[in-house]
Amino acid sequence: MFKTYIPHYTKLVERKINAQNQLDSVGITDYEFIKEFDKEDLNLRIINKYYNRNPKEVLRRASITLNKHNKTTYDYPDLSLASVSLCMKHIVCLDKFIKSDSYYALILEDDFNFTNQFNMNSILIQAPSDWDVIFIGGAFDHGIIDEKGRNDNYILADHPATNTTSSFIYNRKSAVKTRAAMQDFCLPIDWELNYNFHLNDFNVYHTLPYVANQLSGSNFQGTVAR
C-alpha cells in the first residue's frame, strides 16, 4: 500500500541507526534508504543538468516563500553541495515511487523522530478525500503555516505550505505532478516544494497533532547548509 523512502547521507551512520529504530518502533518494514547522490558523488554534469542558477528563475520560485514574509530579495547564495544533494535525493524518491506499485510514499529525511504513535492507515483513512500531500511533522510547530481551513484533525495550509521536508506523504497523482515540475531546481528543497505545490495548486494538509519532528538542532547537528 505504501513505501517509505529515507533520503540519507551515508556518512551519518548514527542517523541511519536511529531511523531504523524509529521505523521498527512503529512496525514499518518496507522502506529504502536513498543513498544516491551524496555530496561527494556530485559532479558538474549532474549539477548543471538539474541545478538552475538563473537569477530571474530563482527569484520567481523563491517569491512564493518570500511573499509570506513581505520580502522581495532572496538572500541565499548558490546552493551548497549538501543542499543540491538533498534535492537530488528527493528526486530519486519520486522516481522510485512513480515506478513502484505502491499507492502512497512516506518521505522521511534521516533526522526524523516519531513523537506520537504513528499509524499510516489511520492517517490515510481519516484524511480529507481531496488531499494531495500530507505533512505529519517537521522542524516547527503548526505556527509555520497559514490555515485555509480545518477538517477534523487536519489543517489545510495556505501556500507556502511545507514544514521543512522531514516527514510527509505523497499520493501517486501528486508525486507525478511534483516530479514533472522538478526537471530542475533552484532552491533548497523545502522552498522548491513550496513553489512546486503552489504551481500545482495542491491541497496540502498537516496532521493535528503532528506525529513526527526533526532531530537536527537537538540530538543531531544539522548538516545541510543552504
C-alpha positions in Angstrom: 0.0 0.0 0.0 2.8 2.5 0.9 6.5 2.6 0.7 8.8 4.6 2.9 11.8 6.4 1.4 14.5 8.0 3.6 16.9 10.5 1.9 20.1 9.6 3.7 23.7 11.0 3.8 25.6 7.7 4.0 28.5 9.1 6.2 26.0 9.7 9.0 25.8 6.1 10.4 24.2 7.2 13.7 21.3 8.7 11.8 20.6 5.5 9.9 20.6 3.5 13.1 18.2 5.9 14.8 15.9 5.9 11.7 15.9 2.1 11.6 15.0 2.1 15.3 12.2 4.6 14.8 10.8 2.6 11.9 10.9 -0.7 13.8 9.1 1.0 16.7 6.0 1.6 14.6 6.2 -1.6 12.5 7.4 -0.1 9.2 9.3 -2.8 7.3 9.0 -1.7 3.7 11.5 1.1 3.5 14.5 2.2 1.5 17.4 4.5 2.3 18.2 6.7 -0.6 22.0 6.6 -0.8 22.4 8.0 -4.3 23.9 11.5 -4.9 25.8 12.1 -1.7 27.5 15.4 -2.0 30.9 13.7 -2.7 29.3 11.9 -5.6 28.1 15.1 -7.4 29.9 16.3 -10.5 29.5 19.3 -12.8 27.5 17.2 -15.3 24.9 16.3 -12.7 24.8 19.7 -11.1 24.4 21.6 -14.4 21.7 19.2 -15.6 19.4 19.7 -12.5 20.5 22.9 -10.8 19.1 26.1 -12.4 21.1 29.1 -11.3 19.2 31.7 -13.4 18.7 34.7 -11.1 15.3 35.6 -12.5 14.0 32.0 -12.2 15.5 31.7 -8.7 13.6 34.9 -7.6 10.4 33.8 -9.3 10.3 30.5 -7.5 11.5 32.0 -4.2 8.8 34.6 -4.3 6.2 32.0 -3.1 8.0 31.8 0.2 9.3 35.4 0.3 5.9 36.9 -0.1 4.8 35.3 3.2 7.5 37.3 5.0 6.9 40.5 3.0 10.4 40.2 1.4 11.4 40.9 -2.2 15.0 39.8 -2.2 16.4 36.2 -1.9 19.3 36.2 0.5 20.8 32.8 -0.1 23.9 32.4 -2.3 24.3 29.5 -4.6 23.2 26.2 -3.1 25.7 24.3 -1.1 26.7 20.8 -2.3 24.8 19.3 0.6 21.6 21.2 -0.4 22.0 20.1 -4.0 22.5 16.5 -2.8 19.3 16.6 -0.7 17.3 18.0 -3.7 18.7 15.1 -5.8 17.8 12.5 -3.2 14.2 13.8 -3.2 14.1 13.5 -6.9 15.3 9.9 -6.6 12.4 9.2 -4.0 9.9 10.5 -6.6 11.4 8.4 -9.4 11.4 5.2 -7.4 7.9 5.7 -6.1 6.5 6.5 -9.5 8.0 3.3 -10.9 6.7 1.2 -8.0 3.3 -0.4 -7.4 2.7 1.5 -4.2 -0.2 3.9 -3.8 1.5 6.2 -1.4 5.0 7.3 -0.5 6.1 8.3 3.0 9.1 10.6 2.8 11.2 10.7 6.0 14.6 12.5 6.0 17.2 10.7 8.0 16.9 13.0 11.1 13.1 12.4 11.6 11.8 11.3 15.0 8.3 10.0 15.8 6.8 11.9 18.7 3.4 10.3 18.8 2.1 6.9 17.8 2.3 6.7 14.0 -0.3 4.7 12.1 -0.2 5.3 8.4 -3.5 3.5 7.8 -5.3 5.8 10.3 -3.8 8.9 8.7 -4.9 7.9 5.2 -8.4 6.7 6.2 -9.2 9.8 8.2 -7.6 12.3 5.8 -9.8 14.6 3.7 -10.6 13.0 0.4 -9.1 15.8 -1.7 -5.6 15.7 -0.2 -2.5 15.9 -2.4 0.2 16.0 0.2 0.0 15.4 4.0 2.7 16.6 6.4 2.9 14.5 9.5 5.5 16.7 11.2 8.6 18.9 10.7 11.1 21.1 12.4 8.5 23.6 13.5 5.0 23.6 15.1 1.9 24.5 13.3 2.6 28.2 13.6 4.8 27.9 10.5 1.7 27.5 8.2 -1.2 29.8 7.5 -4.6 28.0 7.8 -7.1 27.9 4.9 -9.4 25.6 6.9 -9.7 22.6 9.2 -11.2 19.1 8.7 -11.2 17.2 12.0 -7.6 16.5 12.8 -6.2 18.0 9.6 -5.2 21.6 8.8 -5.4 22.7 5.2 -2.4 25.0 4.7 -2.3 28.1 2.5 0.8 28.3 0.3 3.7 28.3 1.0 2.7 25.0 2.7 5.7 23.0 3.8 7.1 22.4 7.3 10.6 21.6 6.2 10.6 18.3 4.3 11.5 15.8 7.0 8.2 13.9 7.1 5.3 14.0 4.6 3.2 11.8 2.3 2.6 11.9 -1.4 -0.1 10.1 -3.3 0.6 8.9 -6.9 -1.0 11.9 -8.6 0.8 14.5 -6.5 4.2 12.6 -7.0 3.8 12.6 -10.8 3.0 16.3 -10.9 5.8 17.2 -8.5 8.3 15.2 -10.5 7.2 16.8 -13.7 7.9 20.3 -12.2 11.2 19.2 -10.8 13.1 18.6 -14.0 15.4 21.2 -12.5 15.5 23.1 -9.1 16.7 26.5 -8.0 16.2 26.5 -4.3 16.6 24.4 -1.1 14.2 21.5 -1.2 11.6 23.0 1.2 11.4 26.3 -0.8 11.4 24.4 -4.0 8.4 22.3 -2.9 6.7 25.4 -1.7 6.9 26.7 -5.3 6.0 23.3 -6.7 3.0 22.8 -4.5 1.7 26.3 -5.3 2.3 25.8 -9.0 0.2 22.6 -8.9 -2.4 24.1 -6.6 -2.1 21.2 -4.3 -4.3 20.7 -1.2 -1.6 20.4 1.4 -2.8 19.1 4.8 -1.0 18.9 8.1 -2.0 16.4 10.8 -3.1 17.8 14.1 -1.3 16.9 16.2 1.9 16.2 14.4 3.3 12.7 14.9 7.0 13.5 14.0 9.6 16.1 14.3 13.1 16.8 13.1 16.2 16.0 15.3 18.6 18.4 13.7 19.3 21.2 16.1 18.6 18.9 19.1 20.0 15.4 19.3 21.7 15.8 15.9 23.6 18.6 14.4 22.1 19.8 11.1 24.3 19.1 8.1 22.5 20.6 5.1 23.7 24.2 4.7 21.6 26.2 2.4 
